[in-house]
Amino acid sequence: MSRHARLSLLTHAALIALVVVLAFPVYYALVTSTLSFREAYQYPPRLLPGTEFLSNLHEAWVRANFGRLFFNSTVISLVVAFVKIVLSLLAAFAYTHFRFRGAGFLFALSMITQMLPLPVRILPTYELMDAFHWIDTYYALTVPFFASTTGILLFRQFFLTVPRELSDAARVDGAGPMRYFWQILVPLSRTNIAALFVIEFIFMWSQYLWPLIVTNSADMRVVQIGLKMLIASEQIAPEWNVIMAGTVIAMVPPLVVLIALRKSFAQGIAMQSEK
């Protein structure tokens, strides 16, 4: 066997082993969601599926009121992803196609905010939401996430690669800045839009700390809080079969979004890595 063939074989073996290690927790969660309470506590742990999957799903769905939680998480994730994309597109367009005083300073300032994630500024953000009387509303769950320096940087880097001659040609044909933006730049950015949508949808779907702080009623809770609600008490042995069934339910929407947009997502990420 040649050196190249051995290297290729070792590379593939290492990648397969890495995939197995990364996928095993997901597989074990799926297996546990099919077991009964007694089977979930067997030692050594069972690695083959059981027969209680549907009953566990029903129990998790009813106990945590997943219907309402799904609605809240879906609305929040879609609204934030959509608004972030629109604002990021407009901001990137302004930074790359207009000259105004302080543009460089404003862009640098927006990049600095990337160093201050929401957990760092929870207290002032909460006080602001309380001052607006937005606690326990969709406004508090969405508005603090509308700005996205990641999205601005993503679209700005792409817009810089678009030839300036395209903008000049559009201007000669009578297209104004916004017409050029909506009819030319936005369609060209569809892979980047898909990539940012996947990232932001999954990011918002996974939120736990902020929704826990700014919501008081059960009707405003989100899916991640619902998973915590499946753990009845620290004094009672957790029903891991039901909890894992709830986890499987929570994994479905992000997985559907990722599968539906996987090609555009991969292309958008690849385009950015090449620049």
C-alpha positions as CSV (number, residue, x, y, z in Angstrom):
1,M,0.0,0.0,0.0
2,S,1.4,3.4,-1.0
3,R,2.0,6.2,1.5
4,H,-0.8,8.2,0.0
5,A,-3.3,5.3,0.4
6,R,-2.2,4.7,4.0
7,L,-2.6,8.4,4.8
8,S,-6.0,8.5,3.2
9,L,-7.1,5.4,5.1
10,L,-5.9,6.8,8.4
11,T,-7.7,10.1,7.7
12,H,-11.0,8.4,6.9
13,A,-10.6,6.2,10.0
14,A,-10.0,9.2,12.2
15,L,-13.0,11.0,10.7
16,I,-15.3,8.0,11.2
17,A,-14.2,7.7,14.8
18,L,-14.8,11.4,15.3
19,V,-18.3,11.1,13.8
20,V,-19.1,8.1,16.1
21,V,-17.9,10.0,19.2
22,L,-19.9,13.1,18.3
23,A,-23.1,11.2,17.3
24,F,-23.1,8.8,20.2
25,P,-24.8,11.2,22.7
26,V,-27.6,11.8,20.1
27,Y,-28.0,8.1,19.5
28,Y,-28.1,7.4,23.2
29,A,-30.7,10.0,23.8
30,L,-32.8,8.5,21.0
31,V,-32.4,5.0,22.6
32,T,-33.3,6.3,26.0
33,S,-36.4,7.9,24.7
34,T,-37.7,4.5,23.6
35,L,-37.2,2.8,27.1
36,S,-39.4,2.5,30.1
37,F,-38.5,4.1,33.4
38,R,-36.9,0.9,34.7
39,E,-35.0,0.2,31.5
40,A,-33.6,3.7,31.5
41,Y,-31.8,2.9,34.8
42,Q,-30.4,-0.5,33.9
43,Y,-26.7,-1.1,34.3
44,P,-24.9,-1.5,32.0
45,P,-27.0,0.9,30.0
46,R,-29.1,-0.4,27.1
47,L,-27.9,0.5,23.7
48,L,-30.8,-1.0,21.7
49,P,-34.1,0.7,21.3
50,G,-37.1,-0.3,23.4
51,T,-40.9,-0.1,22.7
52,E,-42.0,2.9,24.7
53,F,-41.1,5.7,22.3
54,L,-44.7,6.8,21.4
55,S,-45.9,6.7,25.0
56,N,-42.8,8.7,26.2
57,L,-43.4,11.3,23.5
58,H,-47.0,11.7,24.5
59,E,-46.1,12.0,28.2
60,A,-43.4,14.6,27.5
61,W,-45.7,16.6,25.1
62,V,-48.6,16.7,27.6
63,R,-46.5,17.2,30.8
64,A,-44.5,20.2,29.5
65,N,-47.3,21.6,27.2
66,F,-45.0,21.5,24.2
67,G,-47.7,22.8,21.9
68,R,-47.5,26.3,23.4
69,L,-43.8,26.1,23.9
70,F,-43.3,25.1,20.3
71,F,-45.4,28.0,19.1
72,N,-43.4,30.5,21.3
73,S,-40.0,29.2,20.2
74,T,-41.0,29.1,16.6
75,V,-42.3,32.7,16.6
76,I,-39.3,34.0,18.4
77,S,-36.8,32.2,16.3
78,L,-38.4,33.2,13.0
79,V,-38.9,36.8,13.9
80,V,-35.4,37.3,15.2
81,A,-33.8,35.5,12.2
82,F,-35.9,37.5,9.7
83,V,-35.3,40.9,11.4
84,K,-31.6,40.2,11.9
85,I,-31.2,39.4,8.2
86,V,-33.0,42.5,7.1
87,L,-31.1,44.8,9.4
88,S,-27.8,43.2,8.6
89,L,-28.3,43.5,4.9
90,L,-29.3,47.2,5.2
91,A,-26.3,48.0,7.5
92,A,-23.8,46.2,5.3
93,F,-25.2,48.0,2.3
94,A,-24.8,51.3,4.0
95,Y,-21.2,50.5,5.1
96,T,-20.1,49.4,1.6
97,H,-22.1,51.6,-0.8
98,F,-22.3,55.0,0.9
99,R,-19.7,57.4,2.2
100,F,-20.6,59.1,5.5
101,R,-18.6,60.6,8.3
102,G,-17.8,58.2,11.1
103,A,-18.5,55.0,9.1
104,G,-15.2,53.4,10.1
105,F,-15.7,54.3,13.7
106,L,-19.3,53.0,13.8
107,F,-18.3,49.7,12.1
108,A,-15.5,49.2,14.7
109,L,-17.9,50.1,17.5
110,S,-20.4,47.5,16.3
111,M,-17.6,44.9,16.1
112,I,-16.6,45.7,19.7
113,T,-20.2,44.8,20.8
114,Q,-19.4,41.2,19.6
115,M,-17.2,41.0,22.7
116,L,-20.2,41.7,25.0
117,P,-22.7,38.8,24.6
118,L,-26.1,39.0,26.2
119,P,-25.2,37.2,29.5
120,V,-22.6,40.0,30.2
121,R,-25.2,42.7,29.8
122,I,-28.2,40.9,31.3
123,L,-28.8,43.3,34.1
124,P,-29.0,46.6,32.1
125,T,-31.0,44.8,29.3
126,Y,-33.4,43.5,31.9
127,E,-33.8,47.0,33.4
128,L,-34.5,48.4,30.0
129,M,-37.1,45.8,29.3
130,D,-38.7,46.5,32.6
131,A,-38.7,50.3,31.9
132,F,-40.6,49.6,28.7
133,H,-43.0,47.2,30.5
134,W,-42.0,44.4,28.2
135,I,-41.4,41.8,30.8
136,D,-43.2,38.6,30.0
137,T,-43.9,39.7,26.4
138,Y,-42.6,38.7,23.0
139,Y,-40.9,42.1,22.8
140,A,-38.5,41.2,25.6
141,L,-37.9,37.8,24.0
142,T,-37.0,39.2,20.5
143,V,-36.0,42.9,20.5
144,P,-32.6,42.5,22.4
145,F,-31.5,40.0,19.7
146,F,-32.3,42.1,16.6
147,A,-28.9,43.6,16.1
148,S,-26.3,41.2,14.7
149,T,-22.6,42.1,14.2
150,T,-22.1,38.6,12.8
151,G,-24.7,39.3,10.1
152,I,-23.3,42.7,9.3
153,L,-19.8,41.4,8.9
154,L,-21.0,38.4,6.8
155,F,-22.9,40.6,4.3
156,R,-20.3,43.4,4.3
157,Q,-17.5,41.0,3.3
158,F,-19.7,39.6,0.5
159,F,-20.8,43.1,-0.8
160,L,-17.1,44.1,-1.0
161,T,-16.6,41.3,-3.5
162,V,-19.4,42.5,-5.8
163,P,-17.8,44.5,-8.7
164,R,-18.4,48.3,-8.4
165,E,-19.2,48.2,-12.2
166,L,-22.4,46.4,-11.4
167,S,-23.6,49.3,-9.3
168,D,-22.5,51.8,-11.9
169,A,-24.4,49.9,-14.6
170,A,-27.6,49.8,-12.5
171,R,-27.3,53.5,-12.0
172,V,-26.9,54.1,-15.7
173,D,-30.1,52.1,-16.3
174,G,-32.0,54.3,-13.9
175,A,-32.0,52.1,-10.8
176,G,-31.8,53.9,-7.5
177,P,-29.8,52.6,-4.6
178,M,-32.7,50.7,-3.0
179,R,-33.8,49.2,-6.3
180,Y,-30.2,48.1,-6.9
181,F,-30.1,46.7,-3.3
182,W,-33.4,44.7,-3.5
183,Q,-33.2,43.5,-7.1
184,I,-29.5,42.8,-7.4
185,L,-27.6,42.5,-4.2
186,V,-30.3,40.7,-2.2
187,P,-30.7,37.9,-4.8
188,L,-27.0,37.6,-5.1
189,S,-26.8,37.1,-1.3
190,R,-29.3,34.2,-1.0
191,T,-26.6,31.7,0.1
192,N,-25.4,34.0,2.8
193,I,-29.0,34.7,3.8
194,A,-29.6,31.0,4.1
195,A,-26.4,30.5,6.2
196,L,-27.3,33.4,8.6
197,F,-30.9,32.2,8.9
198,V,-29.8,28.7,9.9
199,I,-27.3,30.1,12.4
200,E,-29.7,32.5,14.0
201,F,-32.7,30.2,14.0
202,I,-30.7,27.5,15.9
203,F,-29.2,30.1,18.2
204,M,-32.6,31.5,19.2
205,W,-34.2,28.0,19.5
206,S,-31.5,27.1,22.0
207,Q,-32.0,30.1,24.2
208,Y,-32.6,29.3,27.9
209,L,-31.2,31.9,30.3
210,W,-32.8,35.0,28.8
211,P,-36.3,33.6,28.4
212,L,-36.1,32.2,31.9
213,I,-35.3,35.6,33.3
214,V,-37.8,37.8,31.3
215,T,-40.9,35.4,31.4
216,N,-43.1,34.8,34.3
217,S,-46.2,33.0,32.9
218,A,-46.3,29.4,31.6
219,D,-47.8,30.8,28.3
220,M,-44.6,32.7,27.5
221,R,-42.1,29.9,28.2
222,V,-40.0,28.4,25.4
223,V,-39.0,24.8,24.5
224,Q,-35.7,24.8,26.4
225,I,-37.5,25.8,29.7
226,G,-40.0,23.0,29.0
227,L,-37.2,20.5,29.0
228,K,-36.2,21.7,32.4
229,M,-39.8,21.4,33.6
230,L,-39.7,17.7,32.8
231,I,-37.4,17.2,35.7
232,A,-40.0,17.1,38.4
233,S,-37.8,17.5,41.5
234,E,-34.2,17.0,42.7
235,Q,-35.6,14.6,45.4
236,I,-37.2,12.4,42.8
237,A,-35.3,10.2,40.4
238,P,-35.6,11.9,37.0
239,E,-37.6,10.1,34.3
240,W,-34.8,10.1,31.8
241,N,-36.9,8.3,29.2
242,V,-39.5,11.1,29.2
243,I,-36.8,13.8,29.4
244,M,-35.0,12.3,26.4
245,A,-38.3,12.1,24.5
246,G,-38.7,15.8,25.1
247,T,-35.2,16.4,23.9
248,V,-36.0,14.5,20.7
249,I,-39.0,16.7,20.2
250,A,-36.9,19.8,20.7
251,M,-34.3,18.7,18.2
252,V,-36.8,18.3,15.3
253,P,-37.3,22.0,14.2
254,P,-33.6,22.9,14.1
255,L,-32.9,19.7,12.3
256,V,-35.6,20.3,9.7
257,V,-34.3,23.8,9.1
258,L,-30.7,22.6,8.7
259,I,-31.6,19.8,6.4
260,A,-33.9,22.0,4.2
261,L,-31.1,24.7,3.8
262,R,-28.1,22.5,4.1
263,K,-26.8,23.2,0.5
264,S,-27.2,27.0,0.8
265,F,-25.8,26.9,4.3
266,A,-22.7,25.0,3.2
267,Q,-22.2,27.3,0.2
268,G,-22.6,30.4,2.3
269,I,-20.0,29.2,4.9
270,A,-17.6,28.1,2.1
271,M,-17.8,31.5,0.4
272,Q,-16.9,33.2,3.6
273,S,-14.0,30.9,4.3
274,E,-12.6,31.5,0.8
275,K,-12.5,35.3,1.4
